[in-house]
Amino acid sequence: MERSALDDDLERLTRNPRAARGLKDGLERLARGESGPVFAEMANDLLSGRIDLHSVAHSSAYGREFGAAYAGFEQWQASLSDEERKRTLREVKSILDGDPPQT
């Protein structure tokens, strides 16, 4: 598969190929509309190369959606017990390190 400028940007941003792949997978899910039409448009534009990460980061067009998504994340994170938070961090670290997830 041919690498894109987005692939390079994601690897530069994360400094971790697995994390970069995870972010791109997330963009592909967003492009399918899993988080609504605004994020689908943004993700499709990123994946097609019509916009780049720098442009998205400096655009006010997605501010409301990013704010709402982050508020939802904060709410989810606050609802976790200490053990759930620790387990989630271990699982994410394991995935990023290339270890199989523990079930």
Secondary structure as GFF3:
##gff-version 3
##sequence-region A 1 103
A	DSSP	alpha_helix	5	14	.	.	.	ID=ss1
A	DSSP	alpha_helix	17	31	.	.	.	ID=ss2
A	DSSP	alpha_helix	37	48	.	.	.	ID=ss3
A	DSSP	alpha_helix	53	57	.	.	.	ID=ss4
A	DSSP	alpha_helix	63	79	.	.	.	ID=ss5
A	DSSP	alpha_helix	82	97	.	.	.	ID=ss6
###
